[in-house]
Amino acid sequence: MSHAVAAEELAALGGAKSVTAPRTAWPYLTDEEIDAVRENLVKGRTDWTYLCAAPKGGPGGALEERLARELDVPFVVATAGGGPALHIACMSVLEMGDEAIVTPYSWGQTVSCILQAGGVPIFADIDPETLTLDPKSVEARITPRTKAIVVVHIGGIPADLEGLAAVARKHGVALIEDCAQAQGSLYKGRPVGTFGDFGCFSLGSGKNIAAGECGALVCRTREHFERALLAGMHPARNFAEIQDPERRKWIDSLIYTYRVNAISAGLAVKQMDRLEEMNGWRRANARGLAERLAGVPGIRPQRLPADRDPAWHMITWTFVPEEVPGVTRKQYVKALQAEGVPLGSGYVGTPIHLRPVFQQKRTHYGRGYPWAAHPEGERIVYRAGDCPVAEKRCAELDLTLGGGAWMRDEALLLDQIAAAFRKVTSQIERVKEIQA
Ligand SMILES: Cc1ncc(COP(=O)(O)O)c(C=O)c1O
């Protein structure tokens, strides 16, 4: 006599959830980090630099020294966030109407920093596996008006930095790295942010270092360093640090309040003691997930070149529809979300070149700027089909596994996620019944 074992009902159709492990609370601050902030505040009673980064020194200076040492770079400017670091970098190399080549596959600020500096974004396509700028696509878009390439290491995956640096060098344009999601990521064993002319980091609360609101700009020449100071730092600091006599004349003339918050800087310095440990968890979780989900139909991990070592700010996998015929990505995601799996249909959503700012070519400047400052600005249009790889990833293929799940030791969560995938994919006919 044989007994057919009834499959467990899918949660989306009324069954019990597979994932019950508690979700990680983030940011995770240790008692030592909280104590360090308190100690700095007490010092702030007698030493202004513990509360304010207007002058040189204090926790802001300590953060700069620490990053300079760990990244082995000559110049660091601590900033109020990753966005300010990107804006400063763009202001340092772009004038109104200059072109900057950028990815459409990112958090919006990778692109808005160009607009904020008066530049005209020109979108290049991404590599289908690393999801970062493809140097060939970038090179094809270089014109005499190109002044910069802005690359993001999305989700912590390092872009092809040698390829991009070679294009930048060949055409004499600046390379700006958006490392907001990539602190601790390595390309050929070397930290990202140290290949371009500028590396822009976020140490804000959602990031690998979570220090409230905080960022840093890394650069390699004194000229870039002084330009960055001039654009974003307080005159008190600039008078102490800017050496070039011509540039000194410009101090306190056009300036953004982009200096770091000293309290956050102190927290960041302390938390950097744990960066390796925290990134170790992220790496172990990414590996653990790939091992547990190997062979599960409908999903596969990114195939990264061996020279990339991401710090896994996020995990994006690829939907493989031919392995689950008749099931849409929406149904697949809905079935797994109902089981409690932190799965989404991608991080980017609408590629940036297809968003209203670019479709309508309208910014806060008004009057058609920055395109109006470009001699052929009217001819620059942003269309579906400009970046087919990025567009297909967003519309059809992206599966994001995340939502704060990878920041701690997550073995139980990983086991439960794997069980959920097995449960769902062993009942593909039932998945087709899900309304999505
Ligand atoms: C890719 C990317 N660039 C820039 C930023 C901006 O950083 P911040 O929020 O520190 O200004 C973020 C923040 O989410 C980001 O993810």
The ligand as an SDF file (V2000), in Angstrom:
LIG
                    3D

 16 16  0  0  0  0  0  0  0  0999 V2000
   24.2820   54.0630   -4.8920 C   0  0  0  0  0  0  0  0  0  0  0  0
   24.0460   55.2040   -3.9320 C   0  0  0  0  0  0  0  0  0  0  0  0
   24.5960   56.3980   -4.1970 N   0  0  0  0  0  0  0  0  0  0  0  0
   24.4430   57.4330   -3.3630 C   0  0  0  0  0  0  0  0  0  0  0  0
   23.7090   57.3340   -2.2080 C   0  0  0  0  0  0  0  0  0  0  0  0
   23.5450   58.5240   -1.3230 C   0  0  0  0  0  0  0  0  0  0  0  0
   24.1480   58.3680   -0.0680 O   0  0  0  0  0  0  0  0  0  0  0  0
   23.6410   59.2240    1.1820 P   0  0  0  0  0  0  0  0  0  0  0  0
   22.2700   58.7680    1.5290 O   0  0  0  0  0  0  0  0  0  0  0  0
   24.6530   58.9440    2.2550 O   0  0  0  0  0  0  0  0  0  0  0  0
   23.6670   60.6600    0.7670 O   0  0  0  0  0  0  0  0  0  0  0  0
   23.1150   56.1140   -1.8870 C   0  0  0  0  0  0  0  0  0  0  0  0
   22.2820   55.9730   -0.6690 C   0  0  0  0  0  0  0  0  0  0  0  0
   21.4160   55.1520   -0.5730 O   0  0  0  0  0  0  0  0  0  0  0  0
   23.2930   55.0070   -2.7680 C   0  0  0  0  0  0  0  0  0  0  0  0
   22.7510   53.8120   -2.5080 O   0  0  0  0  0  0  0  0  0  0  0  0
  1  2  1  0
  2  3  1  0
  2 15  2  0
  3  4  2  0
  4  5  1  0
  5  6  1  0
  5 12  2  0
  6  7  1  0
  7  8  1  0
  8  9  2  0
  8 10  1  0
  8 11  1  0
 12 13  1  0
 12 15  1  0
 13 14  2  0
 15 16  1  0
M  END
$$$$
